[in-house]
Amino acid sequence: MDVPVLAYAGGAVPETLGGAGVSFAPKDLEQAAELLGGLIYDDPFRRGVLEGQRRRVLDFGRDRLASRLQAVLEAVA
């Protein structure tokens, strides 16, 4: 959808983002607001984040997930 992700780096968020998107920790809302401002007003920053997200989404494609699932199933069988 080409919407930049800004997320708190809790739980599995960092692993899910895989370096794409923007995460922050600790829960510092002032820092989050600054990052959000960058995503809105800093075009090169926004474009870089979106490019990273477009690459990351390929890791969740049907073919890639199917082959990974097959490998897991073979390992436990």
C-alpha positions in Angstrom: 0.0 0.0 0.0 3.1 2.2 0.1 2.4 3.5 3.6 5.5 3.9 5.7 5.5 1.8 8.9 6.3 3.4 12.2 6.1 1.0 15.1 7.1 0.5 18.7 9.9 -2.1 18.8 8.2 -4.5 21.1 7.5 -8.2 20.8 8.3 -9.6 17.3 8.0 -6.2 15.6 11.8 -5.8 14.9 11.9 -9.3 13.4 8.8 -8.8 11.4 10.0 -5.5 10.0 13.4 -7.1 9.2 15.1 -3.7 8.9 12.3 -2.2 6.9 10.0 0.5 8.3 10.9 2.6 11.3 10.8 1.3 14.8 11.5 3.0 18.1 12.2 2.0 21.7 11.8 2.9 24.5 8.2 4.2 24.4 9.3 7.8 23.8 6.3 9.6 22.2 8.4 12.7 21.5 10.9 10.6 19.5 8.0 8.8 17.7 6.5 12.2 16.7 9.9 13.3 15.3 10.2 10.1 13.3 6.6 10.5 12.1 7.4 14.0 11.0 10.4 12.7 9.1 8.2 10.2 7.3 5.7 12.9 6.3 8.0 15.8 5.4 11.4 14.3 4.5 10.9 12.9 1.0 14.3 11.1 0.7 13.8 9.5 4.1 10.2 8.4 3.2 11.3 7.0 -0.2 14.1 5.0 1.5 11.7 3.5 4.0 9.2 2.6 1.3 11.9 1.0 -0.8 13.0 -1.1 2.1 9.4 -2.1 2.8 8.9 -3.1 -0.8 11.9 -5.4 -0.6 10.8 -6.8 2.8 7.3 -7.7 1.5 8.9 -10.1 -1.0 10.0 -12.2 2.0 6.4 -12.9 2.7 5.4 -14.0 -0.9 3.5 -17.2 -1.4 6.4 -19.0 -3.2 8.9 -18.1 -0.5 6.7 -19.0 2.3 5.7 -22.3 0.7 9.3 -23.4 0.3 10.1 -22.4 3.9 7.1 -24.3 5.2 8.0 -27.3 3.2 11.5 -27.2 4.7 10.1 -27.0 8.2 7.7 -29.9 7.6 10.5 -32.1 6.2 12.7 -31.3 9.2 10.1 -32.4 11.7 8.8 -35.4 9.7 
